[in-house]
Every structure is written in C-alpha cells, then in structure tokens.
Amino acid sequence: MVLFLHITTRIQGRKDDGLLSTVGGRGFPHLVAMDAEGKVLGQPPGRTVGDFTTMMEYFELKPKAEKGDAVATIEFFIRAMQMGDYKSLGDAKKHHATLKKITKEQQARIDEQFLGLEIQDILQPVRENKERSKHQELQAAAGKTLLEFHKKGRVPKPDGLFGAFYGAILSHAEVDKDIPLFEEALKLLEGRFPEATQFFEAKRKVLESLKEEKAEEKKDK
C-alpha cells in the first residue's frame, strides 16, 4: 500500500489536475483506494483512520474469502456491510444465513451493521426524495419510526448515520410540537457535532418558536 495525496491547483495544463473530479470527488477531502493504474477500487465509509482501516481490511480479506477461507468469509462479510456493499437489510440477512460458525463477538458486530442497514431502509424515502417541499414531511415520518429505536437504546454509532437518525427525530419533534423531545435530540446532536454552529443556531430559533407557541396556547386556555 502506498499513500498518495493529490492537491488540485487549478494550474492550466498541469497533468492530472482534474483527478478529483475524475474519481468522483465533489469536496475536500475525498478519500479513495486506487490500483497502480489509477482505477478506483472503493472508498472508506467515512473519513476517520478507523474508516480507512476498514477499507484496507476489506481489500485484504476479499481474496481470502473468495478462496473459501471460513474465518475470512465472516470478517469480509462484516467489512462489506461497513463499505456499503449491501443496499438493504434483506440482502445482508440472506448472505448471513449462509455463514457458519459465527462467534458471539462477530455476531455482535454483525448486529451493529444490521441496525445501520435497518435504519437506512427507514431513511430511504428521505434520501430518494427529489422534492424539497416534501423533505420535512418524509423526514418527520422516518423520525417517528426511529423514535422507537431511540427509546430502546438502538442508536447507530457512525457519525453520518447518527446525524441522520437524530435529524429525523428532530424533524418529527418539530412537526409534532414535542418540545422535550426536540430539546433532547438537539442536545445529542450538539454533543456529537459541536462545529455545526449555524445549524444549531437555526434549530434553537425553531425551539424558541415552539415554546412561544406553547405559551400562547396556555394563555388562550
């Protein structure tokens, strides 16, 4: 393995200066694994060192699994779920049913990935929606379902899924005018993503509006 850093300079005529867009990148940084010819083999599920390690283990385990190595097959299955090879929980469970001699520790990691896929299935209508006007409605509907996961402590660990999970619950709380739930979801998101200051400022304004509306309703009674 050779680590390679490409910097786009926008210098006219510079060789491979458009490599970022060539490999599908739209922002910085963009991490991918390429072969010696520059073909993209895949990209990590996130931007942490752990995510990059997962990707490298995926490529290391793949040939061993393809040769029938029983241990490598299970470990590769776990990495494949982390890498996004399975688009639905149903697909992953079908493959899971063919595996044998899974240890308790491996099954715990598999269950964690199953949870992520289950949550992604619930969020699918939000991801596939093309109409901005329907975004909050769909997100709130997903949040209503995910609230039950939250109550049972079934919370995803990866940052991206954690954000989508509680973002949906936040939308549900806003639509349902559930102030305690809105505050709880907002606090959890702020704890995980303190740098998203503009987002939280906007949501705190929403929270104040909900509180003012609640106070007006009490006056009218």
Buried (B, 14 or more C-beta within 10 A) or exposed (E): EEEEEBEBEEEEEEEEBEBBEEBEBEEEEBBBBBEEEEEEEBBBBBBEEEBBEBBEBBBBBBEBBEEEBEEBBBBBBBBBBBBEBBEEBEEBEEBBEEBEEBEEEBBEBBEBBBBBBBBBBBBBBBEEBEEEEEEBBBBBBBBBBBBEBBEEEBBBEBBEBBBBBBBBBBBBBBBBEBBEBBBBBBEBBBEEBEEBEEBBEEBEEBBEEBEEEEEEEEEEE
